[in-house]
Amino acid sequence: MTKTQISNADLVWVFTETLRSFGDCAPTVSIAIVPNKGGWTAIASRKDRKNYPRCAKRVEEVQTELREIYVLAKD
């Protein structure tokens, strides 16, 4: 299956909107998308992980789901 290329900013938006559909994270959760050899990794802010402990697990689940769909576009 071909993955859709997406910009970093758009992927952050998709990620944040997906997280909002769950109640595990702050409504204003801060997510950073970091490119790596395998594609990309999503990181939530320390504050969000501390105040919403279930958020870290949800970020991993959403990351796994979105990695199957999206690949970062080259800048």
N, C-alpha and C positions, 0 to 999 in steps of 0.2 A: 504494500500500500504506500502510495506517495504521500509524503508529509507536506503540509502547507508551510511556506515560508512566511515569517511574520517578524516585524520589527520588535526590538526590545521593549519600546514604549507600549506598543499594542499588546504584547504578551503580558506585560504588567497589568494592563487594563483588563484583559480577559481573565487573568488569574484573580485579580481583586474582585471582579464581579462574580466569579464562581464561588469564591470564599464567602461573599456576602449572602449567598443563598443558604448557608449553614449558620448556626448560631454559636459556633465554636470560637470565632475570632472577633476581634474588635471591628466595628463598622468601618473604621478608618485604618485598617491594618496596613502596615508599611511592608511592601514586598520589593525585593531587589532580584533581578534576573542576572545571573553571572554566567557568561559563556565559559565553557570548558571543553576538553577534548571530546567528551562524549556527547556534547550538545550544549546543555545549559542546566543550571541549578537555581532553584528559587530559595531565597533566604528571607525569613521574617525578622523584624527588628527584635532586639533583646527585650525591650519593654513589652511588646506584644506577646512574646513567648512566655515571659514571666507572669503577666497579668491574665493570660488566657492559655493555661498549660495544655489544653486539648488542641489548641491552634497548631502547634508544631506537627502533631500527627496529621491533622487535616491538610496542612501545607504539603506534606509528603504524599498524601493520597491524591491531591489535586495535581501535583507535579507529575506523578506517574501517569495520570490520565491525560494530561496535556502534552506530555513528551511523545505520546503515541500519535498525536495529531500535528504538532507544530515543531518546526526547526527554525532557529534564528536565521534571519536574512543577513547577508553580508552587508556591512555599511559601505 
